[in-house]
């Protein structure tokens, strides 16, 4: 039984996960060793090591950005389709359960560039004018976003000072593991699984 395009993608991703995990462990131990012995190196040796690590860091950072971009794309798709279908139950897949969530993010008015709106918001939050103007007390962005989401769910208007055009949805999917990737990778490696067996591993029991 041949793998479908999706099943081939899953099998390859699990293998890549194993490779990345191995590289992570190996590289991390080398970086720790460099940190310990960095004071014993010559300036020329430090420069060579610095050059190599910067190049490694560049690739790691580019890969992280690409992974984050894919996560953002798929989370938006999952949330949009889930919301459009009017479903509230989590998505129970073969490897994990995903719970889509849509929260609101907000652009908080700047204390110096938009003092009037900033003061309105701080007054709404119960902050005295003096503390608000001096900046000794500042709004906590995650808490403001959580409050705004709660208010929107209850059909309440945005707080004073918050520009409705400055609010935007933030999509996310909470993941609860169903199958451990390390166990799945071990099974794939040790048993030299056939296509049919790999297919079975990606089905919820």
N, C-alpha and C positions, 0 to 999 in steps of 0.2 A: 504493500500500500504506500503510495507516494505521499509525501508531505504536501499540503497546500501551501500557497505563498505565505499565508499568515503563520502556519506551523513552522515553516522553514525560518521565518523571521524570528519567532520565539526561540527556536533551537540555537540560532546564531547569536542572539542577544544573551542567552544564558551562558554560552561559551565565552563571549566577550566579557561578561560579568566576571567569570573566573579568571580570565587573563588580566583584567584591570585590577582585581583584588590581589593577584599575585605580584603584579608590578608595584602596587601600592605598598605591600608589605616589604618588598625588597628595597624599594627606593627610600621608604621611610627609615629603615634601619641604617642605610648609607648616610642619609641626612643627619641622623642622630650622631653617627660616628664623626662626620665632618664638624658638627657643632662642638663635640668634645675636644677634637684635635685642632680646631681652627687657630688657636693661639700658638701652636707649634710650627705653623707653616711660614714660609717666606712670603714676601709681598707678591712675588711673581706667581707663586703657587696659589695664593689667594685669588689673584686676578683670573687665572685659568679656571679655577673652580667656580668663581663667580660667573664667568661667561657661560659655562656649561649649565649651571643651575638656572640662570636667567632664561636660557633657551628651553630647558625642561619646563620651567614655570609658564612660559608663553604657550607651549602646547597644551599643558594642563588647563590653563585658563581658557584657551580657545575651545577646548573640549567641554569644559564646564558650561560655557556660554551656550554652546550648541545643545547640550543636554537640557539646560534650563529653557531654551527656546522651544524645544520639542515638548517638554513638560507643559509649558504655557499653552502651546497650540492644542494639545490633546485635552487638557483640562477645560479649555474654552469649548471645544467640540462636545465633550461629554456633558458639561453643564448646560449648554445651549439645547442639545437634543433632549436631555432629561427634562428640562423645564418646558420645552415645547410639547412634549408628550404628557405633561402634567403628572409625572411620576414622582412620588416622595420616597419610595423604598430604595435602599441601597442597591448597587449593581453587584450581583454575586457572580464573579468570573471563576475560572478554573484555578488560578493561582492566588487570587486575592479578592477582597471585597472593597469596592469603592463607593464612598458616600459623597456625591456632588454637593457643593455648597457655593452659594453666591452671596458675597458680602459687598458692602459699599465702601469705597475709599473716597477720601475727601481732601481737597486742597485747603489747608488752614490759612486764613488771611495772615499776611506778614505784619508783625508788630510795628515795623518802621515804615513800610511802603503803603500799608492800608490800616492805619491806626484806628479808624472809626469802626470798621467791621471787626477788627481784632478785639476792641473794647466791648462791642456788643456780645461777642461770643464769650469772652471771659466773664462778663457780668452775668450772662445766662448760666455759666458754670459756678457762679457764686464767688468769683474772685474779686476782691476790692480793687477800685480804680488804681490806687497807688501801686499795688503789687503788679497789676497788669501792665501799667505804663513802664515800670522799672524793669520788667522782665524777670523778676525774682521768682515768679510762678508762671510756668508755661504749660500749655495743653499737651497731654500725652497722646500722640497721634494714633496708636493702636486702640486706645480706649475711646477716642473720639469716633473712630471708624466703627467700633463695636456698638457705640451708642446710636450712631446714625443708622446703622443697619437695623437695630431694634426698633427705632422710631419709624422707619420705613415699613417694617413688617406690621406695625400697629396702625399704620395709616396716618401717622402724625407728620406734620411739616418739619422741615429742616430747622435746626436752631438758628436764632438770629446771628447774623454775621457770616453764615455759610452760604455761599453762592451755589444754587442748584446746578448751574452749569459747570461747577468745579467738582461735582461728585461723579463717580464712574464705578461701574461694577467690577469686582475682583473675583475671578473664578478660581476654584480650588477643588480638589478631590482628596478626601481623607482615605488613605489606604490601610487596610488591615490584612496582614499576610495570611494566606491560606496554605501555600506550599513554600517552604524555605528554599531559597535559590541555591544554597550550598548543598542541600540534600538532593535537589533536582540535578545539579551539576555532577554530583558524585555518582548518581544512578546512571546518568548519561555516559560518564567516562568509564565506570567499572563494568557495566553490563554490556557496553557496546550495543546499545538499544537499536532495535530495528525501527523502521519508520512507523510501523503500527504501534509499537510500544511507546515511542515518543509521543504519538498522538494521544495515547491513553493517559500519559502523564499530564497532559494539558486539559484533562476533563475533570470536573469536580466530582469527587466520590460521594 
